[in-house]
Amino acid sequence: MKAKYAIRHLVERALDIKKLTPEIENEINYELTQTGYISDIDYEALELLMSEMDAGRIQLIASF
């Protein structure tokens, strides 16, 4: 993806569709692996995603 704050953009996609798909999860993991660090903005986005999942507003879609 290589965009600035790529993880934040992926989290926005998950929030928009109210689902964390395997594809989005894999892209997030890829970005974390490639950069080796996480920006404050991306970290806050991941915190928001996790809190939304904990609250049941985002559904985790299992891979088949």
SEDO-44136 format. One record per residue: residue number from 0; x negated, z negated, y of N, C-alpha, C, O in turn. Coordinates in steps of 0.02 Angstrom, whole numbers, plus 50000, padded with zeros to 5 digits. Each point is the difference from the previous one (the first is absolute). Layout:
N
NUM_X_Z_Y_X_Z_Y_X_Z_Y_X_Z_Y $
...
//
This chain:
64
0_49958_50000_49941_50042_50000_50059_49956_50000_50063_50012_50040_50045 $
1_49938_49918_49958_49949_49999_50052_50026_49993_50071_49961_50012_50047 $
2_50099_49969_49964_50027_49989_50067_49983_49929_50023_49992_49955_49959 $
3_50004_50036_50106_49989_49933_50026_50061_49958_49983_50057_50021_50010 $
4_49930_49920_49964_50053_49955_49978_50043_50032_49946_50062_49995_50002 $
5_49906_50037_49950_50036_50035_49947_50044_49952_49961_50056_50019_49980 $
6_49921_49921_50008_50039_49952_49962_50063_49982_50038_50054_49995_49969 $
7_49941_49997_50096_50060_49985_50040_50051_50056_49993_50060_49987_49995 $
8_49917_50074_50005_50046_50057_49994_50032_50002_49930_50059_50017_49994 $
9_49904_49965_49955_50028_49996_49933_50052_49945_49995_50052_50009_49969 $
10_49934_49934_50062_50048_49945_50001_50063_50022_50037_50056_49983_49979 $
11_49936_50053_50076_50059_50025_50037_50043_50044_49955_50061_49996_50002 $
12_49907_50046_49957_50037_50042_49953_50040_49957_49952_50059_50014_49987 $
13_49909_49934_49986_50034_49956_49952_50059_49964_50034_50053_49993_49970 $
14_49937_49985_50091_50053_49966_50037_50058_50047_50015_50058_49981_49997 $
15_49926_50081_50019_50052_50050_50015_50045_50013_49940_50061_50006_50007 $
16_49909_50000_49935_50039_50016_49940_50021_49937_49962_50036_50004_49950 $
17_49940_49939_50074_50017_49935_49970_49977_49995_49927_50031_49966_49959 $
18_49914_50068_50026_49972_50000_49932_49924_50006_50004_49973_50037_50041 $
19_49993_49926_49916_49928_50009_49990_49992_50039_49936_50004_49973_49945 $
20_49984_50092_50063_49993_50044_49942_49929_49997_49973_49954_49979_50036 $
21_50037_50042_49902_49932_50002_49972_49953_50044_50042_49941_49985_50006 $
22_50086_50069_50022_49959_50045_50040_49975_49965_50063_49942_50005_50017 $
23_50103_49960_50017_49980_49964_50061_49950_49945_49982_49950_49991_50035 $
24_50063_49972_49912_49955_49947_49979_49931_50028_49983_49949_49971_50018 $
25_50049_50086_49947_49936_50031_49982_49963_50024_50062_49939_49993_50004 $
26_50097_50034_50045_49968_50022_50062_49972_49941_50039_49945_50005_50029 $
27_50091_49939_49973_49975_49939_50033_49936_49977_49965_49950_49986_50033 $
28_50051_50011_49901_49940_49979_49962_49942_50048_50012_49942_49978_50006 $
29_50072_50086_49997_49948_50050_50013_49968_49988_50068_49938_50000_50006 $
30_50104_49989_50045_49973_49988_50067_49957_49937_50002_49947_50000_50032 $
31_50075_49947_49935_49961_49938_49997_49933_50012_49965_49949_49973_50022 $
32_50051_50066_49925_49939_50014_49963_49952_50042_50041_49940_49988_50000 $
33_50087_50062_50034_49957_50046_50037_49967_49966_50061_49941_50012_50013 $
34_50097_49948_50023_49973_49970_50060_49961_49936_49986_49951_49985_50035 $
35_50068_49978_49915_49966_49938_49983_50017_49942_50045_49974_49945_49992 $
36_50069_50066_50056_50023_49946_50045_50070_50017_50023_50026_50054_49984 $
37_50004_49899_50052_50068_50012_50025_50002_49979_50073_49977_49946_50019 $
38_50051_50096_50022_50007_49984_50072_50053_49946_50009_50042_49989_49956 $
39_49957_49979_50101_50051_49949_50015_50070_50030_49999_50046_49969_49975 $
40_49961_50091_50051_50066_50033_50002_50024_50016_49929_50059_49988_49984 $
41_49897_50038_49974_50020_50014_49931_50015_49936_49963_50047_49998_49960 $
42_49915_49949_50053_50012_49936_49967_50068_49972_50018_50037_49977_49957 $
43_49980_50027_50107_50066_49976_50023_50056_50041_49968_50052_49973_49982 $
44_49937_50092_50010_50050_50043_49968_50010_49979_49927_50057_49997_49976 $
45_49888_49989_49989_50006_49978_49930_50035_49933_49995_50039_49988_49954 $
46_49947_49967_50093_50035_49935_50001_50075_50010_50009_50040_49967_49967 $
47_49979_50078_50078_50070_50015_50011_50032_50029_49937_50055_49980_49981 $
48_49910_50065_49986_50026_50030_49938_50011_49946_49948_50052_49999_49967 $
49_49900_49957_50024_50007_49947_49951_50057_49952_50017_50037_49979_49955 $
50_49971_50004_50108_50056_49956_50019_50067_50034_49989_50048_49967_49981 $
51_49956_50097_50033_50062_50038_49988_50016_50004_49925_50058_49997_49980 $
52_49890_50010_49980_50010_50001_49927_50023_49931_49976_50045_49995_49959 $
53_49923_49953_50066_50019_49932_49981_50073_49985_50019_50034_49963_49965 $
54_49988_50065_50091_50068_49989_50023_50051_50044_49964_50060_49992_50009 $
55_49915_50054_49950_50044_50044_49962_50025_50061_50038_50046_50034_49977 $
56_49923_49979_50080_50022_50058_50039_49962_50064_49983_50020_50055_50020 $
57_49926_49938_49942_49962_50058_49976_49997_49995_49924_49981_49948_49973 $
58_50037_50106_49994_50001_50002_49927_49934_50028_49974_49977_50052_50024 $
59_49994_49915_49927_49941_50026_49967_50022_50046_49944_50036_49979_49955 $
60_49941_50083_50048_50017_50049_49949_49943_50003_49951_49943_50016_50019 $
61_50070_49970_49918_49948_50000_49948_49983_50072_49980_50043_50044_50000 $
62_49895_49966_49982_49981_50066_49975_50022_50006_49927_50008_49950_49965 $
63_50001_50110_50014_50025_50012_49932_49943_50013_49953_50010_50012_49941 $
//
